[in-house]
Amino acid sequence: MIDEAHNLVSRSREMYSAKLSYQSAKNVYTMLPKEFQKLRRRFNKFLKEFDKISEILKEEGWSYHHQKEPAHSLIDVGYQLSEHIQEWLAEYPEQPVQETLLPFYFELLHFLKISEYYDDHYETTLEKSYHDLIIKEFCMDPSDFLAQSLAKSRSSLLFSASFSPLSYYQETLGGQESLAYRIPSPFPEENQKVMITNYLETTYRKRETNMSPLIETIHHFVKEKIGNYFIFFPSYQYLDQTVAAFQAKYPNIRMVIQDTVMNESERENFLDQFKEEPTETLVGFCVMGGIFSEGIDLRGTRLIGSMIVGVGLPQMNHEQELIKQYYDEKEHLGFAYAYQLPGMNKVLQAAGRVIRDEEDKGIVLLADQRFNRKDYRQLFPKHWHSAKSVSSIHELSKEIQAFWQKNEPTK
């Protein structure tokens, strides 16, 4: 049984990928005592393979390059180096340099192991910076490997509250021939109101010009009822910009802000501020896909609303573009598989913080007009089928007021 299996897409992609760093190997070589000449020569030969690749990149004027072929020469020399390291570790178990050598050795073994899986699901990426050269065997599609692993068991059950669409997860998790079943939400549909701000654009190019209406949307979302709210953003940069503008306009509204790095104690302190039956409004500013967007149970009045800013698209980078190209070539669904569907998963997870049991009541606000498009609406879970599109902040306030008037607890 595999819970939260939506995470298995990215985690399996990472598990079946491997990378090597020139600087990591150079650090070990530098620390190796001079008397271990045989091992030092093997390291030197390995580093020269990096130098050859680096020279090619320099001649071609590339800081980044990708290719379908694996790095054959580096792999061959890597096998030779790994054998010598293995012998050396057994012969010198008390040598202090082992503390530096072992982590590199395990990275090398992983890289060599992944090279044995290398097929048309992979690309080799080369990324050069001023200090380093990273060579990566990047697995764009691990579905066949997952299928082989799942086939070793008599049966497997993968489940998640945000499998949408089912066909995407069946394919990417290696279960195309499997049975798929969607269970309806067990909670009363009338306890949750879902709205779409059809007047708000939050694309990267429109963020600055739409900051003022976004601030007002947040204010009206939280002002109609005293309570605890989450506002989710696609990036820390967007979050920080919005927080600065919101604090300047509404300094009296109490806020808590997710930091880029939080230990367990800081995480607990953050959540502890979301009290039952609060006497003043508290607004938590968080990041989609972060530690507060899934696995968080704030039941009852500890959370009564989540606003999701944007459609959660992953940031564009070399690897996401490789995934896009791979699925475009395979079935012309590159943008959906690389960006739209992973983003929508983050949206569903963030929205799922609001209703945690059958007594909870709350509002989910999808703050981007793209949610009103057919390609996004068809990804909505069934209990979102009555999502209301609002065309102005005034209409938003009226809908929120009506929902809370209808759901005021009877005395």
Secondary structure, 3 states (H helix, E strand, C coil): CECCHHHHHHHHHHHCCEEEEHHHHHHHHHHCCCCCHHHHHHHHHHHHHHHHHHHHHHHHCCCEEEECCCCHHHHHHHHHHHHHHHHHHHHCCCCCCHHHHHHHHHHHHHHHHHHHHCCCCEEEEEEECCCCEEEEEEECCCHHHHHHHHHCCCCCCECCCCCCCHHHHHHHCCCCCCCCCCCCCCCCHHHEEEEEECCCCCCHHHCCCCHHHHHHHHHHHHHCCCCEEEEEECCHHHHHHHHHHHHHHCCCCEEEECCCCCCHHHHHHHHHCCCCCCCCCEEEEEECCCCCCCCCCCCHHHCCEEEEECCCCCCCCHHHHHHHHHHHHHHCCHHHHHHHHHHHHHHHHHHCCCCCCCCCCEEEEEECHHHHCHHHHCCCCHHHCCCEEECCHHHHHHHHHHHHHHCCCCC
